[in-house]
């Protein structure tokens, strides 16, 4: 992935990468560009290989990255709800009103 593409990321993005990944070496990542983009959260682990983040001795237990992703999504949703609450407060008394969402999303 090139630095130009990383700089254009405008949505929340979680990147989890292992230093011992034999397919995509950590040195090949545009880490400086990733760190400078406020939409990107990067986690570099010592171990994990290539898609090897199992939660235990067997892959059947799932991956610990599943839990990391759930925490990340909860934080993103909470931030958006907080932002919407502030916007609602700012719009009170201005004659504007926010339209309801097109669909409801379940909280994780």
C-alpha positions in Angstrom: 0.0 0.0 0.0 1.4 3.3 -1.0 1.7 6.4 1.1 -0.6 8.4 -1.1 -3.4 5.9 -0.6 -2.8 5.9 3.2 -3.0 9.7 3.3 -6.4 9.6 1.6 -8.0 7.3 4.2 -10.9 9.3 5.5 -12.8 6.6 7.5 -11.8 4.8 10.7 -9.3 2.1 9.9 -7.7 -0.4 12.3 -4.5 -2.0 11.1 -3.1 -5.0 13.0 0.2 -6.4 11.7 2.8 -8.8 13.1 6.6 -8.1 13.0 7.1 -11.8 12.1 4.7 -11.8 9.1 6.6 -13.7 6.4 4.5 -12.5 3.6 4.2 -8.7 4.3 7.3 -7.5 6.2 6.7 -4.7 8.6 9.4 -2.5 6.9 7.2 -2.5 3.8 4.4 -0.6 5.5 4.2 3.2 5.2 4.2 3.5 9.0 5.0 7.3 9.0 2.0 8.0 6.7 -0.2 5.7 8.8 0.9 7.5 12.0 0.1 10.9 10.6 -3.4 10.0 9.5 -5.9 10.6 12.4 -8.3 8.0 10.9 -5.8 5.1 11.2 -5.1 3.2 14.4 -2.1 0.9 13.9 -1.1 -2.0 16.2 2.2 -3.8 15.5 2.7 -7.0 17.4 5.8 -9.1 17.9 4.1 -12.4 16.9 1.2 -13.4 14.8 2.7 -14.4 11.5 0.4 -13.9 8.5 -3.2 -14.0 9.7 -2.1 -16.1 12.7 -3.7 -14.3 15.6 -5.3 -17.3 17.3 -6.7 -17.0 20.8 -5.3 -20.2 22.1 -3.6 -23.5 21.1 -6.2 -24.1 18.4 -7.6 -21.8 15.7 -11.0 -23.1 16.5 -11.1 -20.8 19.5 -11.1 -17.8 17.2 -8.7 -15.0 17.1 -7.8 -12.4 19.7 -8.0 -9.8 17.0 -11.8 -10.5 17.0 -11.9 -9.0 20.5 -9.6 -6.1 19.5 -11.9 -5.3 16.6 -15.0 -5.4 18.9 -13.4 -2.9 21.3 -12.3 -0.7 18.4 -15.8 -0.7 16.9 -17.4 0.1 20.2 -15.0 3.1 20.6 -15.9 4.3 17.1 -19.6 4.0 17.8 -19.3 5.8 21.1 -17.3 8.6 19.5 -20.0 9.0 16.8 -22.8 9.0 19.3 -21.0 11.6 21.4 -20.5 13.7 18.3 -24.1 13.4 17.3 -25.1 14.4 20.8 -23.0 17.6 20.6 -24.4 18.4 17.1 -28.0 17.9 18.5 -27.2 20.4 21.3 -25.7 22.9 18.8 -28.8 22.7 16.6 -31.3 23.2 19.4 -32.8 26.7 19.1 -31.4 27.2 15.6 -34.6 26.0 13.9 -32.7 23.0 12.4 -33.4 19.4 13.2 -31.5 16.2 12.3 -33.3 13.7 10.2 -33.6 10.2 11.7 -31.1 7.6 10.4 -32.1 5.5 7.4 -31.5 2.3 9.4 -30.8 1.3 12.9 -27.5 -0.4 13.8 -27.2 -2.7 16.7 -24.6 -2.0 19.3 -21.9 -4.6 19.8 
